Amino acid sequence: MSKTVLVTGGAGFIGSTFVRHLREKYPDYRILVLDAMTYAGSFSNLPDAVDRPTDRFEFWYGSVTNPDLVTSLVQRSDYIVHFAAETHVTRSIYDNRLFFETDVLGTQTVAHAVLKSGKQVKRLIHVSTSEVYGTANETLMNEEHPLNPMSPYASAKCGADRLVYSYWATYKIPAVIVRPFNNYGPRQHLEKVVPRFITGVLLDQPITVHGDGSAARDFVHAEDTCSAIDLVMHAPDAEVVGEVFNVASGEDRSILSIAHDIVAKMNGRKDSITFIGNRPGQVVRHSGDARKIAERLGWKAKYTWDVGLQHTIDWFTNNRSAWEQQMWMRTIPIITASGKVEQH
C-alpha cells in the first residue's frame, strides 16, 4: 500500500463521497474511516461492508474526541482528511452543545494527534465551511473575507477552523483548511434543503421555504468538493500548507429559486411551495470566490447546477429505501423571534 488515508466522519455525506472517490481513483491506497455513527452517518454510505476489514479498508467506530483512539489511527496514517463534525445550522439552534464538543474539541484532538505524530503525517486537511464567513460583504467572498459566523454551528466551525490555523502557526503541523460552500448530491441527509425539497415532491408534501425565500447560497456538488480535496492532498507542500482554499461555484441562487427548479424538473405542484418564518441567524447571501484553488491547483467544477441537480434528483428518486429511514428527521422544531414554535 503506497499511502494510508484517515478519513474522520467518513460515513457521513461528504466524507463517504470522498471515501468512494479515493477507492475508485487510488486502488493502492489504504483507507481508515473513523465515525461515531450519529444520526447523520450511515453504513450504507460506505463502499465496503463494515464487518469485513480488508487490506484496503478499515472502519473504526468511535468519536474524534477520544484522544487514544484518534492518536492510534493518526500514527498509522500519511494523510488525515478531517470531516467529522455536527453540520446542520438549524439543528445547532435547537441543540448546540454537541456542536462545540464535536467540532471544536474533536478538531483539537485530531490536530494534537498530528502534532504528536512528528513527521509521520504528511498533511492534515481540515474541512471547514463557508458558514464561517456569515453574510457576504462583497459580490464574491474570497479567503480574506472577515469571519462573522451567525449560528452556533457556524461559530463552532469557525473555532475549529482557527484552531487548526493556530496549530500550523504555532507548531508548524502540515495543515490546510478547505472551506466548501453549500454541498449537495446523492446520499445527503434529508434535513438539508436540496434533499428536503426533492423528497417533498416525491412524497407530495409541502415544500417549506424560510422567510420570503430570498436568502441565497452558493451550491457545489459533493463530488466536486472531493476532487478539490484530492488536489489539496497531493499538492506540493509549498503550494498548500498553512493555506485556506474556498471551494465554490461562484454563483449564488435563492432558496426560493431552488424550490422552483426542483418542482419544475420533477413536474411537481407549484402550489406545494409554502412559506414559514425566517430561520434565526439567517445568512442573507453566500457567493464564493474559488480563484485561488483554480489558479494554484487547477481545480474546476465538473457539475453545473442543472446537471448536478438532475443527478441528485435521479438518485433520490431511484433509492427511496436508502432515505425513508430518515423521514422523522426532515424537520426540526425552532422557536422563532416572536416566540412561535415552527418545524423548520
PyMOL commands that set and color helices and strands:
alter all, ss='L'
color gray80, all
select helices_A, chain A and resi 13-25+43-45+67-74+89-94+97-116+130-133+152-171+193-202+222-234+237-240+255-265+270-272+291-297+305-318+320-329
alter helices_A, ss='H'
color red, helices_A
select strands_A, chain A and resi 3-8+29-35+57-61+79-82+123-127+175-180+182-184+207-210+216-221+244-247+252-254+273-276+333-335+341-343
alter strands_A, ss='S'
color yellow, strands_A
deselect
rebuild
show_as cartoon
